[in-house]
Amino acid sequence: MKIALAQQNYHIGNFESNTQKIIEAIHEAKKVGAELVVFSELCVCGYPPRDFLEFNDFINKSYDCIDLIRQHADTVGVIIGAPQRNPVLEGKDLFNAGLLLYEREIKGVAYKTLLPTYDVFDEYRYFEPATQWNLVEFKGKKIALTICEDLWNLSDNPLYLTTPMDKLAELQPDIMINISASPFDYDHDDDRKEVIRANVLKYRMPMFYCNAVGSQTEIVFDGGSLVFDGKGNILKELKYFEEDFQVVEVADEELRMTEKQPGAEEAEKALSPVNQFDKDLRVSKVKDPERVIAYLTEEKNIEQIYRALVMGIRDYFKKMGFSKAILGSSGGVDSAVTLALACDALGTENVRAILMPSQYSTSHSVSDAEQLSRNLGNPYDTIAIAPVYDAFLTALHPLFKDLPFSLAEENIQSRTRGNLLMAISNKFGYILLNTSNKSELATGYGTLYGDMAGGLSVLGDVYKTQVFALGRYLNRNGEVIPDNILTKPPSAELRPDQKDSDSLPDYDLLDKVLYQYIERRQGPKEIIAMGMSEILVNRVLKLVNTNEYKRNQFCPIIRVSSKAFGVGRRVPIVGKYLS
């Protein structure tokens, strides 16, 4: 059987565009002689549609698009993903479904069984899980059609009570097809491949796995769709962070379940890749604190983070209908890396940098920022904030009187910069890119309505040590970011001789603690037992938990880790745990 995988970038709720893409791929499949073409999870409406699913009009539009698509599924089979209404009164009103279209008809339907409700996922809010399992038949072949999470219940501590492929395997299918919208994170990409391989080895049949690609606000889908033969060998691996279309022919002898079932030893070997992971298979594997920084900054992870962030910026602007970005360029590494990423995503001519020195800014910070923009070739302007800052102090003097300089005066500088950037954004139609990193957001090292302003956070899921590694990666083919930016001590420059280390632990230490707490969900006792200082751990965790109110008011963050701030991490603002 000749099967095509159409790995496409969809736009949530843009039914016309999504449908056109699907139809174009169907015609491409016909041209190359494919018998079946497979698309990704909820491709018709885009994933994740969230509360759009509560609107009847949204569901009606999805049904209309299915009717249009099936008119093109005449001589070729088509598998798409779309919401389907639940005909039973009891339970949720919708299923997350996979549909087989052929001869202009809906020939088969499969409902998703395992509905993830953790991290960025909230599917049980909308969908009813499947309670019956049937194969989908096409041209005499029996297909076990599953949807994303349905493959992820193989660990030795499963998250769900039912494993749908166990039910389907009893019906003796010939082949497995999984349509997916599996988000990227640098802890997760290898896990995904091994989980799919484990399914192939357990059930002893080929797997066609079609994943989504593209960014949807915070969530990045990296593609990397896969085809495995029945022995666990990869026949085809589609591109990462790009749309792709590939056809694979599987011989009839491969489309049969091997009569000999795996014995206990073989089965354990098949599942060993997933058994080593934690319960949800997405919690980081790095447990040794001494390896954390090396892991966070290893070249493979940094390259993937770079590609994810560029896609995240580009898709956010394109899908929102914007073209130009603005940001504050301070001469520090965070703004430098953000600026370089934005230029790669949007084009240098579409990214404007604003230098806003104060009386506390060093001369090299200004010259470093200027050199950066010259290296990149992007437009930049300089606005000194001292007159505006002085005007604030004059206006506040009747209240402040002669009280000593404090955090209030520091934050006035930051908010002055935020106001200037937003004014330029409003006047010229720019989107303000935020430059705060994950280490700063975790500890509250930022000013609300000042340097925390923005429409999109580029580095909010990137630790400071990773920001430096990204800077070095951006310089891999020659200097883009001036060396001085990558080597000087980080500073907010809001008071004389200020350094980040005055307020925070060194980032190599800080990021180790943050990673164990945020990504691995380790408590203070566990982290201290790893050899970390008790004083350091208690201080850092208190900073994290007492600054949730700041993060709650923050802009969307492009997600690249297994646990990002935002929709995937929900903790109370008013709480007393570790605070």
N, C-alpha and C positions, 0 to 999 in steps of 0.2 A: 504493500500500500504506500502510495506517495502522499505524504502529509506536509503541509506548509505551516510554519509558525509565523504569525504576523505580530511582531513586537512593536507596539505603537504608543505614542504620547497623546493622551486624551485630555480634554478640558471639561471639568465637571460642569454639567448642565448645558454644555454647548452641543446640543443634540445634532444640529445640522452639520457641524464640523466633524464630530465623532462618527456620524453615520457615513459621511462622504469618505472619510479615511477607510472605514471598514469596507465599503463598496469598492473602492479603488484596489484594495488588497485582494478582494474576491476576484476581481478581473485579472489581477496579476497572477493569482493562483491558477486561473483557467489557462492563461497564456503558457505557463510552464508545465501544464499537464498534471497539476496536483488533483488528487481525488477529494481531499479534505483540507480545509484551512481553519486554523485554530487561533482565536483571539484571547484576550486576557479577561480577568474578573471584572464584572460590571463595566465592560468597555462601552456599552451603549450610553450610559449616563455619566461615566467617569467615577473614579474611586479616590477618596471616600465621599459620598454625597451627603452624609450626615443628615441634618434635619430637613434637607430638601425632600427626603423620602416621606416626610409627613404631609406633603402637599399632593393632593390627588391629581392636580394638573401636571406635576412632575412625572408621576407614574403613567399618566395618559400619554404624555409625549414619548416616554420610553416605549410604550406599546406601539405607538404609531411608527416609530423608527424600526422596530422589529418587523412590522408589516412591510415596510419599504425594503429592508435588507433581505427578507426572505424571497422577494421577487427576483433578486439577483442570485439566489442560491438555487439555481435550476439544475445545472449539470455538475455542480461541485457541492460537496457537503460543507457546511459552515457551522462552527461552534463559537457561540458568543456568550457573554455574560450580561445579565440584566436582572433588575428586580421583577419578581412575579407575585401577583396577588395570591393570598392564601384563601382557598374556597371554603375552608372550615371556619366557623365563627369563633371557636375557642382558639386562644393563642394570638400571636402577633399577626398583623394583617399582611405581611410580606414575607417572601422567601428570597434569599440570595441564590440566584439560579444560573445554571448553565444550560443552554438550549442548542440542540442539533437541528439545523435547518437544511432541508434538501428537497428537491423537486417543488420548490416554492411552498413547502409546508413545514410546520414544526413537527419533526419526527421523534423527538425525544427530549425529556427535561430531567435534569438532576438538581437537587436542592443541596445547599451547603449544610453539613451537619454540625461542624465545630465552629462556633461563633465566638471569636476572640473578644474578650472584654478586659483588656489590660493595656497599659502603655497608651499608644495612640489609637488603639482599636476600641470600638464601642458598638459592635454589631448586634449584640443581644438587645440593645435598646430598640432596634428596628425590625429584626428578622426573627422568624420562627425556625428552629433547627429541624432538619429532616429526621423523621422517625421510621421511614421506609427507604429501602435501597434497591434500586434496579439498574441493570445494565442498559446502555444505549446501543442499539444495533445499527450498523451501517455497512452495506454491501457485504453482508454475510459475516462480518466481524463483530465481536462483542466487546464494547468499550466500557471500561470502568471510568466514568467521568466524575472527577472530584474538583473541589474548589479550594485553593490556597491552604488554609489551616487544616483541612481534612487530612493532610499528609503528616502533620506535626505531632502526632500522639504516640510516638514510638519510644520515648525515653523510659528509663526504669522507674521514673516517678511521673506518670502521665498526668496531664492537666485535666483530661476529660474521661468520662466513664465509658464512652463508646469510641471505637476506632472504625470509621466507615469502610476503609479498605478491607478490614477483616470480614465485614458483611458482604462486600462485593466480591471478594475472592472466593467465597463459597459458591458463587454463581458461575465460576470458571470463565472469567473474561480473557480476551486475547491480548489486550493492550490497555495501559493506563494513560489517561490524558488528564492533566491538571491545569486549570486556568487560574491565574494567580495575580494578586496585587501585593507583592511582598516588598516592604520598604527596605531601603538601604540603611545599613549602619556598618561601621568598620569592624564591629564585633560579630557580624551576622552573615556576611557573604559566604564564608567558607562553610559555616553551619548549614546554610541552605542547600548547598551542593551535596553535602554529606547526608543530610536528611533524605533528599531525593534518591541518592544512591542506596541508602538503607532500605527504602521502600522497594526499589527494584530488586535488591538482593533477597528481601524477605518474601516478596510475592512472585519473583522469578518471571517477570515479563517486562517488555519495553515500556519506557515512560516518555511521553511528550509533555513538556512543561513549558507553558507560555506565561511569561511574567510581563507586567506593565513596565513602562519606562516614562520618565518625566517627573517634574516636580509639581506638587499640589500644595501651595502655600508653604507649610513647614515640612511636609513629608516628601522625601526624594525616593523615587523608584528607579532602580539602576538597570533594569532589564536582565541581561544574562540568561535568557531562556535556554533550555537544555533539552537534548534528546539523548536518552540512554538506551543501549540494547539490553536484552534480558540478563546479561552477565555482569551488568554494572559498569560497562565501558561507555564513556561519553562519545557519541557519534557526532554531535554538533553542539557548539556553544555559541550563542548569539552575542552580539556586541554589548558592551556595558556603557550606560549613559548615552546611548544613541538608539534611534529607531532602527529596526532591522527586519529583514524578510528572508527566510531560508526554507528550503525544501529538503526533506530527507525521505528516502525510500527505504522501507523496512521489508525484508523478504518474508514470504509467507511462513517459512520455517521459524522465524523469530516471533511470529504472532501466535504462538501457542505456549500455554503454561507448561513448564516441564513437569512430567509425571512424578518424578522423584521430588518429594518435598524436603526442604532443608531439615537436617537433624538438629538436635539441641546445640551442638557445637557450632554448626554452620550458621544457625540463626543468631547465636550470640555474637559471632564474628560479624555478621551482617549489620547488627544493631550497635556494635561497639562505637562507631563514630558519633552516635548521638548520646549514648549512655554516659559519656564523659562530661556532658554539659549539665547545667542546672535545670530546674523543673521546666521553665518556659522556653528553654533552649536559646534564649536571647540575652541572658545575663552573662557578663564578660567572663572569659575563661582565665584571665590573668589574676592570680590570687597572691602571688609573691610581691610584696610592696617594693622590693628591690628591682623588680623587672618592669614596674608600671611605666616609668618614664621612657624606657627603651621601647616598650610596646606602643605607647601613645605616639611616639615620634618615629617609628620605623618607616622606612621609605614607602613600602607598599600601602600602609594606612594613610600616609600623608598624600600620596598620589591620588588615592581614591577620594579622600576628603576634598582635595583640590577640584576634582572633576564634579563631585556632588555639589559643591558650593557654586561653581560656575553655572552648572545647570539650574540650581535653585534660584540664582539671581536672574538668569536669562528667562526662565519660564515664568517667574513671578511678574516680571515687567511685560513680557509678551502677552500673557493671559489676562493681565489687568489692563492692557491697552496703553502702557507707558513706555517711554523710550529713553528718558534721560534721568540720570541720578546725580545727587549731590552728597557730599560728606565733608566733615571737618577734618582737615589734614594737619596733624599736630607735630609731625616729625617723629612720632612714636611708631612702634612696630605694629600695633593694632590697626591704626588708620592707614598705614602704608600697605599692609597686606590686604585690607579691605579694598583700598583703591586699586591695587593691581588686579585683584580678582574681578572687580566690577569692570575694569577696562577690558579684560579678557572676555567677559560675558556680554558686554553691551557695545564694545568699541570705544576706543580712547576719546573720540570726539564727543561721546555722549555722557561722559562722566566729568563733572566739575568739582574741583577741590577748592575749599575755602580755608585759607590760613588765617587764624585769629589769635595772633600773639598778644600776650599781656605783659605787664612789667616783670612778671616772674618767668617768662619764657626765655630760655637761653638762645643765644644767637645761632648756635649750631642746630637747634630745633627748627628754626625758620629756614636756614640754608639747607638742612636735610630734606625738609618738605618740598622746597623749591627744586632741589636736584632730583627728587623722586618724580615729580611731575615732568621735568625735562626728560628724564629717562623714559617715561611712559608716553610722553607726547600728549598728555591731556591738558585741557584748559584749567587755569587756576587763578584765584584772586586773593588779595590780602586785605583784611579788615582788622585794624588794631582795635581791641576792645577796651583799652584804658579809658577813653572818654565816656563810654556807656557805663562802665563799671564805676567810675567816679560819680557819675550822675545818680546811680543807685545809692551809693554811700551818702551823698549829699541829701537825697530824699529821705533816707533812713536815719540820718543823724539825730533828729529830734527824739527818736525812740532808742537808738543804739547808744547815743551820747558818747562817752569816752570808754566804753567797754572794750576790753582787749580783743585783738584780731582772733577769730576762731573759725570753726567750720562754716558758720554762716557766710562769712566773707569769701571763703573758698568756693562755696556753692553758688554764690552770686556770679562769679566768673563763669562757671560751667553753664549756668542758666542763661547768661548773656549770650554765650555761644549758641546754645540751643535756640534761643529766640531769633538770632540772626540767620541761622540756617533755615529755620522754618519760614521766616519772612521771604528769603530767596526762593525757597521751594514753592511757596504760594504764588509768588509773583511770576515765576517763569515755568511752573509746571514740572518741577523736578520732584523725584521721590528721594527722601532723605534716608540714606543707608546708615544704620547704627553700627558702631565700631567696638562695642563692649565685648569682651571675651567671657568664656564660661567661668574662669577662676574669679573674675571680678563680680559677675552676676551671682555666683554662689555665695560670696562673702559680703555682698552689699556694697562693694567698693565702686560706687557710682552715684551720680546725682540725678534724682528724679526730675524730669522736665529739663534736664541739662544734657549731659553726655549720654543719658539713657533715652533721649528722644530719638524717634526714627519711625519709618514705615516698615522696615524689614531689618532684622538682625542677621548679619552675615556670619559673625564669629561667636554667637551666643552659645553654641554647642561645641566650641573648640577651646580647650584649655590653653593657658598662656604658653606652656612649654610647646604645645602643638603649633601655636601661632608663630613662634620663632622657627620651628621646623618648616612651616609653610613658607616663611620668608626665604629660608635657604633653598627650598624647592623652586620657588619662583626665580631664583638666581641661577638655576642649574645650567642655563645656556649663556650666561653672561649677567653682568650686574643690572638688575632692575631696581631692587631696593638697596639704597646706599649702605655700605658696610657699617657705617657709624650707627645707623638705625638698629642694626642687628646686634651690635656689641655694647652699646651704652646701657647703663642701668635704667630700667623703666621708671617713669615719673609722670605724675599728673600735672606737675608744674603749676600748682595753685598757691604755693608759698615758697619762700626762699629755700633753695637746696633740697627740695622735697624729693623723696624716693618712695616707690611703692613699698619697699622693705621697711619703711618707717611704720607702716600700718599693717602690713601682712607678712606672714612667714615667707622665706624664699620660695619661689614658685616650684622648684623641684620638690620641696617638702610638702608644700600646700597641695599640689596636684595629686600627690600620692594619697593623701588623706581624703581629698574630695572624690577621687576615683573610687576608692573603697566604699565610701559612704553613699555616693550618688548612683554609680553604675552597679556596684555589687551589693548595695543595701546592707552593708555590715554596720553593726552598732559599735559604740565606743569601746566596749570590752574586747570585741573581736579585733578591732584595729590596733588597740594598745598591745594586745597579745602578739601582734605581728612585729613588735619591736618599736612602734612609734611612741613618741613622748606623750605621756598622759596629759600634761599641760597643753601641749600643742593640739592634741586630738579634741579635748574638751573645748578649747577656744574656737577651733575651726568649726566644729559641729554647732556650737552656739551661734556663730556668725551666720551659718547657712540657715538655721531655722528661724532666727529673728528677722531675717531680711526677705521672707516670703512676700511681705506686703509690697516690696519694691518690684519683685519679679512678676507679681500678679498684674501690675500696671504696664508691663513691658510689651513691646511689639512682637510679632511672630518671629520665631527663631528657626532657621534652616536646620533640620535635624540630621546629624551625621553619626551620633552615638546610639548606644542601646538605651540610654535614659537621658533625654534632653529636658530642659526646663520648658514649660508650656503645657500643651494639651496632654502630653504623655506623663506628666508628673503632677499629681494632684494631692497637695498637702494643705492642711488648714493654715490660714493666716493667723487666726487667734487660737493658739495652742501653747501647751507648756511642756512639750517633749523636747528634751535636750536644749532648752532655751533658758 
